[in-house]
Amino acid sequence: MGATIEHKNRSRGPTVTANRPERVVVVGGGITGLVAAYRLSQAGSDVTVIEPGPLGGKLQTSMVAGRAVDETADAFLLRVPWALALCHDLEIDGELISPAERTAHVFVDDARHPLPAGHVLGVPTDLEALARSGIISPAGVERVTADLVLDPLSTDPLVAGRDVAIGPYLRGRLGDEVVDHLIDPLVGGINAGDTAKLSLAAVVPQLDAAARSGDPSLIRSCLAQRHRAAAAGTDPDAPVFATPIGGMARLVDALVALMPGVDVRQGRSVSSIHLTNRDARTGGVHVTLDDASALDADALVMTAPAHVAGPLLGEVAPIAAGHLAAIAHASVTMLTFAFARGDLGDVAGASGCLIPRDQGTIATAVSYATSKWAQLRDPVKDDVVLRVSAGRAGDDRHLDLDDAALTERILADLDRVIGVHGSPTAIRIGRWLDSFPQYAPGHLDRMDAVDAELADTPVRVAGMALRGVGIPACIRSAEEAAASLGATWPTRRSIT
């Protein structure tokens, strides 16, 4: 669906070293690794990037039915600064566009219902709008209302005295129905996760802050957040998301074009990492690649997925390695379809549809791509492009099906959710194994421990396994890793 959650409530990062390293190895050529390489190269470091797959990692854009369609994330959040600031520095901010449609549906009981106005990450603050949406029953609305009078519960983070899982806390405050049909599909969908097992503090810091406000009512605390945002002049009608007009891979292309001096070892992977000097000020890293070649550098930035990074960092920082290796990951499959408009039900007026777990589908969400993005519309073909996701934590049924069987199941889901009257004119299938890290309760404390152990070494970690799965969070972590090594760089604002 393109939504994301970013993290603003946690100071973090290793100690900044006095001088930037002369030579740096960046492990991973996804958006995080490329940003780290770009900033370090701007600072004057000689940088080598090791990437076994395509540059950009999960940020890929390819052709479907004659237009460029993103294979995974199709936008980034504008209400935090890091992605927009990077686009400004890359001089592609003039190419950004925002969705033509901003409302979304939820599929419940064989019908699509609009997301209710006034929700905060699924937590309703307008109970009349919730009731009108039809997403939950009158009894479910009444149970939500009980939050306004309930005393503090043992599942509340202030009472528990620690980070708690999203699901148990919200079920205690708001009841099962709104969690199952609204909050879990929205929040869990963003993370391909199960809110029963996801950290409140790490995944939804806005709700964690509301839960710790001192008012036990989550609804009142979220409403207070909305009022403070309005008082601060936040425009509720301002665009929330943006993307380059050619797709998210434009970010990758722009980064690569601006760092011609960076040595990119594409098609290679790292076999081992050893420290030759543990002193963060003088550095010393020896990296062996899968072809038996070796690199010596003053520092290293690890941006590979946590399940790859953990084993590689075992000698460098065993505590950090253990924390990273222990992070669970969910796999997803993204299917893109083109249909003649007459062969599909109406998808106008919304950006997509979330599908709760209890609805019996393999599909978890449908993005109405040609409704959401004006640049994907073809006035000659007048066709419809849909992007459908399958897979989330606890549901790997998509992995047990080959492409033909999965396509058949997803088309049956689409027929049920939207209505399908003919065969698709184009199909693209992308399988992304172990692609979404799952932040269990206590995740932020564990990531602080990772940073603390690495602070006295010339190694840094960055990426979506740390403190946010969204594009801006990955960019922020890359820049913080580079800065912690002593790198500084010019920006368009600083030189104009």
Phi, psi and omega per residue, in radians:
M1 nan -0.236 3.106
G2 1.551 -0.075 -3.126
A3 -1.328 2.830 3.084
T4 -2.750 2.882 3.098
I5 -2.180 2.268 3.130
E6 -1.967 2.941 -2.913
H7 -2.186 2.071 -3.049
K8 -2.150 0.003 -2.914
N9 -1.859 0.254 -3.020
R10 -2.342 1.984 2.989
S11 -1.326 2.439 -3.082
R12 -2.886 -3.130 3.072
G13 1.979 2.544 3.140
P14 -1.230 2.909 3.116
T15 -1.072 2.403 3.129
V16 -1.323 2.284 3.096
T17 -1.407 2.828 -2.979
A18 -1.257 -0.694 -3.045
N19 -2.283 2.531 3.128
R20 -1.197 2.589 3.118
P21 -1.296 2.601 3.113
E22 -1.297 -0.703 -3.081
R23 -2.218 2.270 -3.104
V24 -2.329 2.372 2.970
V25 -1.769 2.264 3.048
V26 -1.913 2.091 -3.135
V27 -1.646 1.926 -3.115
G28 1.967 2.229 -3.137
G29 -1.983 0.529 2.974
G30 -1.341 -2.947 -3.108
I31 -1.040 -0.673 -3.137
T32 -1.123 -0.867 -3.120
G33 -1.106 -0.683 -3.136
L34 -1.185 -0.675 3.100
V35 -1.160 -0.759 3.100
A36 -1.035 -0.787 3.140
A37 -1.100 -0.738 -3.138
Y38 -1.065 -0.847 -3.102
R39 -1.178 -0.694 3.105
L40 -1.155 -0.684 3.105
S41 -1.177 -0.636 3.050
Q42 -1.058 -0.594 -3.122
A43 -1.349 -0.152 3.101
G44 1.832 0.046 3.114
S45 -1.353 2.586 2.952
D46 -1.458 2.135 -2.969
V47 -2.098 2.377 2.977
T48 -2.096 2.226 3.122
V49 -1.842 2.281 3.089
I50 -1.910 2.067 -3.099
E51 -2.455 2.025 -3.127
P52 -1.288 -0.395 -3.077
G53 -2.015 -2.713 3.138
P54 -1.248 2.511 3.046
L55 -1.088 2.476 -3.067
G56 1.755 -0.287 3.115
G57 1.011 -2.033 -3.115
K58 -1.360 -0.253 3.139
L59 -1.490 1.564 -3.135
Q60 -2.216 2.491 3.078
T61 -2.250 2.277 -3.139
S62 -2.468 2.983 -3.015
M63 -1.467 2.332 3.006
V64 -2.390 2.143 3.109
A65 0.902 0.682 3.011
G66 1.487 0.148 3.071
R67 -2.432 2.728 -3.121
A68 -1.376 2.069 -3.102
V69 -2.176 2.308 -3.140
D70 -1.124 2.502 -3.130
E71 -1.518 -0.462 3.108
T72 -2.299 -2.005 -3.127
A73 -1.008 2.357 -3.123
D74 -2.018 0.159 -3.136
A75 -2.944 2.932 3.007
F76 -2.282 2.769 -3.067
L77 -1.352 2.390 -3.123
L78 -1.654 -0.286 -3.036
R79 -1.442 0.013 2.904
V80 -2.152 2.648 -2.825
P81 -1.530 -0.268 -2.789
W82 -1.226 -0.730 3.140
A83 -1.224 -0.760 3.131
L84 -1.103 -0.714 3.114
A85 -1.107 -0.682 3.094
L86 -1.108 -0.776 3.099
C87 -1.027 -0.647 3.094
H88 -1.089 -0.803 -3.134
D89 -1.177 -0.564 3.120
L90 -1.414 -0.076 -3.138
E91 1.068 0.665 3.034
I92 -2.093 0.178 3.142
D93 -1.118 -0.434 3.082
G94 -1.284 -0.162 3.136
E95 -1.667 -0.008 -3.014
L96 -1.402 2.482 3.055
I97 -2.328 2.810 3.140
S98 -2.065 2.803 -3.090
P99 -1.002 2.479 3.067
A100 -1.318 -0.471 3.098
E101 -2.123 2.375 -3.076
R102 -2.080 -0.237 3.103
T103 -1.442 2.799 -3.136
A104 -2.424 2.847 3.120
H105 -1.923 2.818 2.931
V106 -2.230 2.292 -3.102
F107 -1.624 1.965 -3.135
V108 -2.423 2.294 3.074
D109 0.949 0.839 3.048
D110 1.093 0.503 3.071
A111 -2.560 2.608 3.051
R112 -1.621 2.279 -3.122
H113 -2.116 2.517 3.128
P114 -1.274 2.502 2.984
L115 -1.037 2.357 -3.104
P116 -1.233 2.521 3.075
A117 -1.137 2.656 3.006
G118 1.421 0.235 3.128
H119 -1.511 2.675 3.039
V120 -2.045 1.753 -3.080
L121 0.914 0.695 3.115
G122 1.638 -0.314 3.113
V123 -1.349 2.057 -3.061
P124 -1.310 2.362 2.989
T125 -1.978 -0.189 3.066
D126 -2.053 1.704 -3.043
L127 -1.233 -0.478 3.061
E128 -1.179 -0.721 3.094
A129 -1.133 -0.660 3.093
L130 -1.061 -0.793 -3.133
A131 -1.118 -0.692 -3.127
R132 -1.192 -0.487 -3.059
S133 -1.134 -0.515 -3.115
G134 1.360 0.099 -3.116
I135 -1.214 -0.622 3.093
I136 -2.221 2.814 -3.058
S137 -1.309 2.893 3.034
P138 -0.969 -0.662 3.094
A139 -1.141 -0.630 3.096
G140 -1.156 -0.683 3.092
V141 -1.118 -0.732 3.124
E142 -1.080 -0.684 3.118
R143 -1.151 -0.687 3.074
V144 -1.024 -0.745 -3.107
T145 -1.052 -0.471 -3.133
A146 -1.062 -0.404 3.108
D147 -0.969 -0.551 -3.076
L148 -1.174 -0.340 -3.097
V149 -2.125 -0.114 -3.122
L150 -1.196 2.445 3.013
D151 -1.267 2.936 3.028
P152 -0.966 2.502 -3.106
L153 -1.987 2.837 -3.130
S154 -1.143 -0.377 3.120
T155 -1.492 -0.134 3.085
D156 -1.217 2.406 -3.084
P157 -1.068 -0.578 3.113
L158 -1.168 -0.648 3.115
V159 -1.309 -0.745 -3.126
A160 -1.189 -0.484 -3.141
G161 1.295 0.408 -3.101
R162 -2.827 3.047 3.009
D163 -1.173 2.466 -3.109
V164 -2.211 2.877 3.061
A165 -1.292 2.562 -3.090
I166 -1.077 -0.876 -2.997
G167 -1.034 -0.970 -3.127
P168 -1.026 -0.684 3.122
Y169 -1.116 -0.857 -3.080
L170 -1.240 -0.587 3.076
R171 -1.123 -0.678 3.109
G172 -1.120 -0.681 -3.104
R173 -1.431 -0.707 -2.915
L174 -2.062 -0.208 -3.131
G175 1.680 2.939 -3.041
D176 -1.284 -0.674 -2.941
E177 -1.142 -0.770 -3.120
V178 -1.230 -0.532 3.058
V179 -1.192 -0.822 -3.090
D180 -1.148 -0.668 -2.968
H181 -1.826 -0.124 -3.106
L182 -2.337 -1.000 -3.012
I183 -1.301 -0.805 -3.123
D184 -1.126 -0.777 3.105
P185 -1.090 -0.574 -3.109
L186 -1.394 -1.041 -3.090
V187 -1.247 -0.801 3.103
G188 -1.113 -0.601 3.137
G189 -1.149 -0.678 3.128
I190 -1.058 -0.626 -3.075
N191 -1.798 0.068 -3.005
A192 0.862 0.701 -2.991
G193 -2.167 -3.115 3.116
D194 -2.016 1.999 -3.070
T195 -1.099 -0.281 3.069
A196 -1.132 -0.371 -3.044
K197 -2.145 0.043 -3.087
L198 -1.661 2.521 -3.120
S199 -1.206 2.282 3.056
L200 -1.128 -0.811 -3.058
A201 -1.194 -0.685 -3.052
A202 -1.448 -0.617 -3.020
V203 -1.593 -0.712 -3.108
V204 -2.287 1.251 -3.105
P205 -1.032 -0.486 3.089
Q206 -1.084 -0.762 3.131
L207 -1.268 -0.582 3.073
D208 -1.097 -0.735 3.100
A209 -1.103 -0.716 3.102
A210 -1.116 -0.688 -3.126
A211 -1.171 -0.393 -3.110
R212 -1.809 0.249 -3.063
S213 -1.261 -0.316 -3.059
G214 1.798 -0.333 3.026
D215 -1.649 2.080 -3.099
P216 -1.092 -0.437 -3.127
S217 -1.264 2.059 3.100
L218 -1.213 -0.636 3.139
I219 -1.083 -0.845 -3.139
R220 -1.104 -0.681 -3.119
S221 -1.179 -0.692 3.088
C222 -1.195 -0.651 3.088
L223 -1.122 -0.668 3.091
A224 -1.113 -0.668 3.068
Q225 -1.050 -0.765 3.135
R226 -1.107 -0.706 3.132
H227 -1.144 -0.692 3.114
R228 -1.143 -0.672 3.108
A229 -1.118 -0.717 3.120
A230 -1.146 -0.708 3.141
A231 -1.164 -0.500 3.129
A232 -1.408 -0.014 3.096
G233 1.573 0.207 3.101
T234 -1.139 2.210 -3.116
D235 -1.430 1.941 -3.119
P236 -1.153 -0.304 -3.128
D237 -1.693 0.009 -3.140
A238 -1.192 2.595 3.102
P239 -0.995 2.487 -3.125
V240 -1.717 -0.588 -3.070
F241 -2.191 2.782 3.045
A242 -2.599 2.808 3.061
T243 -2.646 2.620 2.986
P244 -1.120 2.558 -3.002
I245 -1.090 -0.441 3.113
G246 -1.584 0.063 -3.116
G247 1.867 2.924 -3.035
M248 -1.165 -0.399 3.090
A249 -1.120 -0.270 3.070
R250 -1.047 -0.614 3.063
L251 -1.044 -0.785 -3.133
V252 -1.100 -0.848 -3.125
D253 -1.051 -0.723 -3.118
A254 -1.165 -0.693 3.100
L255 -1.103 -0.855 -3.093
V256 -1.078 -0.675 -3.113
A257 -1.133 -0.468 -3.070
L258 -1.689 0.132 3.066
M259 -2.377 1.074 -3.111
P260 -1.134 -0.379 -3.129
G261 -1.436 -0.117 3.137
V262 -1.352 2.322 3.114
D263 -1.472 1.956 -3.117
V264 -1.815 2.040 3.097
R265 -1.752 1.400 -3.109
Q266 -1.436 2.486 -3.089
G267 1.524 0.076 3.130
R268 -2.033 2.658 3.074
S269 -2.261 2.842 -3.115
V270 -1.583 2.313 3.105
S271 -1.667 -0.656 -3.112
S272 -2.739 2.717 3.107
I273 -2.326 2.230 3.111
H274 -2.269 2.532 3.047
L275 -1.559 2.329 2.996
T276 -1.717 -0.247 3.088
N277 -2.780 2.074 -3.066
R278 -1.369 -0.141 -3.078
D279 -1.261 2.082 -3.114
A280 -1.108 -0.381 -3.104
R281 -1.412 -0.538 -3.112
T282 -1.886 -0.277 3.020
G283 1.265 -2.955 3.125
G284 2.333 1.643 -3.124
V285 -2.308 2.295 3.074
H286 -1.987 2.108 -3.045
V287 -2.055 2.207 3.075
T288 -1.865 2.344 -3.114
L289 -1.726 2.985 -3.066
D290 -1.223 -0.239 3.071
D291 -1.684 0.228 3.119
A292 1.321 -0.003 3.024
S293 -1.297 2.856 -3.055
A294 -2.406 2.682 3.094
L295 -2.282 2.426 2.995
D296 -1.977 2.326 -3.096
A297 -2.497 2.905 3.098
D298 -1.446 -0.407 -3.101
A299 -2.738 2.900 -3.133
L300 -2.501 2.410 3.026
V301 -2.007 2.043 -3.114
M302 -1.637 1.988 3.125
T303 -2.116 0.143 3.102
A304 -1.176 2.795 3.090
P305 -0.953 2.658 -3.035
A306 -1.017 -0.619 -3.119
H307 -1.251 -0.293 3.008
V308 -1.612 -0.750 -3.073
A309 -1.127 -0.726 -3.071
G310 -0.944 -1.006 3.140
P311 -1.043 -0.586 -3.121
L312 -1.245 -0.418 -3.068
L313 -1.724 0.191 -3.068
G314 -0.986 -0.715 3.127
E315 -1.390 -0.604 -3.076
V316 -1.182 -0.836 -3.036
A317 -2.693 1.569 -3.016
P318 -1.104 -0.603 3.118
I319 -1.182 -0.837 3.111
A320 -1.050 -0.754 -3.137
A321 -1.045 -0.727 3.131
G322 -1.127 -0.750 3.127
H323 -1.097 -0.753 -3.114
L324 -1.184 -0.780 -3.116
A325 -1.122 -0.438 -3.095
A326 -1.437 -0.146 -3.132
I327 -1.239 2.146 3.074
A328 -1.272 2.713 3.135
H329 -2.325 2.546 3.058
A330 -1.854 2.578 3.081
S331 -1.820 2.525 3.099
V332 -2.317 2.727 2.973
T333 -2.139 2.327 3.102
M334 -1.951 2.164 3.116
L335 -2.014 2.334 3.108
T336 -2.050 2.283 -3.110
F337 -2.187 2.526 2.896
A338 -1.989 2.396 3.125
F339 -2.288 2.553 2.873
A340 -1.078 2.412 -3.027
R341 -0.983 -0.629 -3.132
G342 -1.254 -0.208 -3.141
D343 -1.659 0.162 -3.068
L344 -2.415 2.593 3.057
G345 -1.161 3.043 -3.050
D346 -1.271 2.196 3.055
V347 -2.143 0.312 3.126
A348 -1.282 2.665 3.006
G349 1.494 0.139 3.112
A350 -2.681 2.839 -3.122
S351 -1.615 -0.361 -3.115
G352 2.964 -2.995 -3.040
C353 -2.477 2.270 3.029
L354 -1.587 2.542 -3.115
I355 -2.190 1.940 -3.135
P356 -1.093 2.780 -3.110
R357 -1.037 -0.613 -2.997
D358 -1.454 0.159 -3.123
Q359 -1.592 -0.054 2.995
G360 1.408 0.242 3.140
T361 -1.738 2.754 2.924
I362 -1.409 -0.634 3.082
A363 -1.089 2.402 3.113
T364 -1.838 -0.405 3.120
A365 -2.871 2.682 3.078
V366 -2.241 2.182 3.045
S367 -1.743 2.160 3.110
Y368 -1.432 1.406 -2.893
A369 -1.024 -0.749 -3.097
T370 -1.349 -0.308 2.984
S371 -1.428 -0.678 -3.072
K372 -1.257 -0.698 -3.032
W373 -2.104 1.996 -3.094
A374 -1.084 -0.548 -3.070
Q375 -1.237 -0.237 3.115
L376 -1.561 -0.079 -3.115
R377 -1.416 2.345 3.113
D378 -1.973 1.861 -3.061
P379 -1.162 -0.368 3.139
V380 -1.392 -0.895 3.134
K381 -1.246 -0.630 -3.054
D382 0.888 0.822 3.128
D383 -1.801 3.135 -3.093
V384 -2.185 2.293 3.070
V385 -1.927 2.258 3.087
L386 -2.081 2.473 2.992
R387 -2.012 2.178 -3.035
V388 -2.098 2.307 3.102
S389 -1.847 2.565 3.064
A390 -2.418 2.546 3.115
G391 1.726 2.389 3.038
R392 -2.875 2.970 -3.118
A393 -0.955 2.230 -3.129
G394 1.524 -0.032 3.136
D395 -2.429 1.629 3.135
D396 -1.900 0.433 -3.125
R397 -1.025 -0.570 -3.129
H398 -1.100 -0.496 -3.125
L399 -1.283 -0.349 -3.117
D400 -1.513 -0.044 -3.071
L401 -1.974 2.395 3.006
D402 -1.286 3.056 -3.027
D403 -1.031 -0.718 -3.102
A404 -1.157 -0.794 -3.119
A405 -1.183 -0.683 3.122
L406 -1.140 -0.737 3.110
T407 -1.037 -0.740 3.131
E408 -1.071 -0.764 -3.134
R409 -1.167 -0.717 -3.122
I410 -1.193 -0.665 3.088
L411 -1.116 -0.603 3.060
A412 -1.149 -0.686 3.072
D413 -1.107 -0.756 3.130
L414 -1.105 -0.667 3.107
D415 -1.074 -0.692 -3.140
R416 -1.230 -0.685 -3.057
V417 -1.426 -0.716 -3.020
I418 -2.042 -0.707 -3.016
G419 1.838 1.989 -3.129
V420 -2.111 2.192 -3.063
H421 -1.984 -0.035 -3.131
G422 -2.744 3.095 -3.102
S423 -1.453 2.613 3.082
P424 -1.159 2.599 3.118
T425 -1.557 -0.266 3.100
A426 -2.710 2.562 3.127
I427 -2.446 2.358 2.987
R428 -2.272 2.365 -3.133
I429 -2.194 2.236 3.076
G430 -2.227 2.193 -3.139
R431 -1.853 2.216 -3.054
W432 -2.129 1.598 -3.051
L433 -1.340 2.416 3.091
D434 0.834 0.847 -2.981
S435 -1.727 -0.301 -3.097
F436 -2.097 1.940 3.062
P437 -1.168 2.512 -3.107
Q438 -1.897 2.030 -3.086
Y439 -1.484 1.779 3.088
A440 -1.377 2.785 3.102
P441 -0.882 2.421 -3.079
G442 1.529 0.085 -3.050
H443 -1.037 -0.783 -3.077
L444 -1.135 -0.640 3.072
D445 -1.118 -0.689 3.114
R446 -1.161 -0.662 3.102
M447 -1.223 -0.563 3.014
D448 -1.088 -0.677 3.100
A449 -1.156 -0.640 3.065
V450 -1.046 -0.883 -3.141
D451 -1.063 -0.717 -3.092
A452 -1.114 -0.735 -3.123
E453 -1.217 -0.588 -3.116
L454 -1.431 -0.251 -3.040
A455 -1.022 -0.549 -3.119
D456 -1.672 0.287 3.085
T457 -2.150 2.942 3.063
P458 -1.523 0.350 -3.116
V459 -1.967 2.406 3.057
R460 -2.239 2.702 3.039
V461 -2.078 2.613 3.116
A462 -2.678 2.799 3.066
G463 2.294 -3.080 -2.986
M464 -1.277 -0.200 3.110
A465 -1.343 -0.184 -2.985
L466 -1.572 -1.251 -2.976
R467 -2.477 0.648 3.088
G468 2.637 2.303 -3.093
V469 -1.591 -0.106 -3.093
G470 -1.381 2.846 3.141
I471 -1.036 -0.833 3.113
P472 -1.028 -0.677 3.129
A473 -1.128 -0.674 3.101
C474 -1.144 -0.740 3.105
I475 -1.085 -0.773 3.138
R476 -1.057 -0.782 -3.102
S477 -1.136 -0.633 3.098
A478 -1.124 -0.791 -3.121
E479 -1.187 -0.642 3.105
E480 -1.187 -0.631 3.088
A481 -1.128 -0.776 3.122
A482 -1.116 -0.758 -3.130
A483 -1.138 -0.622 -3.127
S484 -1.183 -0.340 3.055
L485 -1.533 0.063 3.107
G486 1.681 0.111 -3.131
A487 -1.356 2.429 2.953
T488 -2.272 2.722 -3.072
W489 -2.635 2.711 3.075
P490 -1.381 2.697 2.995
T491 -2.150 2.882 3.105
R492 -1.045 -0.585 -3.139
R493 -1.215 -0.560 -3.082
S494 -1.426 -0.258 -3.077
I495 -2.044 0.122 3.102
T496 -2.042 nan nan
